[in-house]
Amino acid sequence: MTAICVEQLGKRYKHYARARDRLVEWATAGRVRRHEDSWVLRGVSFELARGEAVAVVGSNGAGKSTLLRLVAGATQPSEGRIQVSGRVASLELGLGFHPDFTGRQNVFTSGELQGLRRDEIERLMPEIERFAEIGAAIDEPVRTYSSGMQLRLAFAAATAVRPDVLIVDEVLAVGDAYFQGKCIARIRRYREAGSTLLFVSHDPTAIRRLCDRALLLDRGLLIRQGDAGSVLDYYNALIARMTSDYEIRQGAALGDEGGTTRSGSQAIVTTRVELLGAAGPQRVFAVGSQFCVRIHGQAHVAVDAFTAGIAIRDRLGVEAFGTNTHHLGVASPSLAAGATFCLEIEMPLNLAVGNYALTVALHAGAVHVEGNYDWWDEVVSFQIMPGGEPVFVGSAYLPSTARFTGAATERQRT
């Protein structure tokens, strides 16, 4: 069942060079044109199934918030069609609270805008207060709230009743880690119950945790859509392009079918990646076993210094670990044009059983956006199998011991 259907959606605003030009158009009933059209969105089409979670990503000004406002019905499209099934709850950074009203008064206003009766809101109020955890401040004017307090109350009010469609625009970015966890847990419960999520965020970890798919907007155009991991990889390449001159190209993953996103100026390139264990090259490792990544590369131009790094991602695309030579305090050699290098990074694989993929990056400075030479997403995959370790749960294996301390006493029989 389709929850959201968007077909050839476009949103246009009129730009006037002078304020009086608007009056001229109005006075002439539009016969005299004094504006330029500014398209914020154009030709956007996608569908969301019931219970699906989709992220909308893109740089500032890409049209993400406009898209969400159109889907929520807060503004009307200039062209195209939107069909949304069920009740919609929308959360934005603006939140829509009146600063002079108390938190409680704003909850009632928000609930009524969602179509709830006053008696329903009164019945839900204790749960809203419990979830928001702002105490007596709920009866104080919202202008006295911090952005985090506003978020707590707005989220609690908007999600007090499970919506059919939940639209979230960056609001989790201003919350503390504790409240983010509460929000994510509630969103997951609602998803399991059939709610659809449309989510804008710049946090890749939150996107990978919450979303099945992603849409990438660039200057109002939908340029890519697919599973969240591959879209985020491509978006990462676009971000790097803002600071270095390179072409995005698709490279075949070493030893794997299909392809991964590769980007960079190619001043230095990765030519080969090996995964080594005790027995030499391998793709299957035991939990806690020693692991070595061997990176071979070559310089196409002379480079005084560079940074080489890796990231390990699980099957959902969540980064389990990442490091680079800059953070490890390892200085690179100076390379002449045509020179080659080989780097080995070793560590114990204290990760949970599962499938993982390795990303390799060559760049300047501490992070790749300072000067991306060669970023190769998920260049090689590997598997972690159970070893001789005790049974454990979670994503990390932390070798542990346990002991009882103090005198033991036998329980008295009655």
Buried (B, 14 or more C-beta within 10 A) or exposed (E): EEBBBBBEBBBBEEEBEEEEBEEBBEEEEEEEEBBEEEBBBBBBEBEBEBBBBBBBBBBEEBBBBBBBBBBBEBEEBBBBEBEBBBBBBBBBBEBBBEEEBBBBBBBBBBBEEBEBEEEBBEEBBEEBBEBBBBEEBBEBBBEEBEEEBBBBBBBBBBBBBBBBBBBBBBBBBBBEEEBBEBBBEBBBEBBEEEBBBBBBBBBBEBBBBBBBBBBBBBBBBBBBBEBBBBBBBBBBBBEBBEBBEBEBEEBEBBEBEEBBBBBBBBBBBBBEBBBBBEEEEBEEBBBBBEBBBBBBBBBBEEBEEBBBBBBBBBEEBBEBBEEBBBEEEEEBEEBEEEBEBEBEBEEEBBBBBBEBBBBBBBBBEEBBBBBBBBBBBBBBBBEBEEEEBEEEEEEEBEEEEEEEEEEEEEEEEE
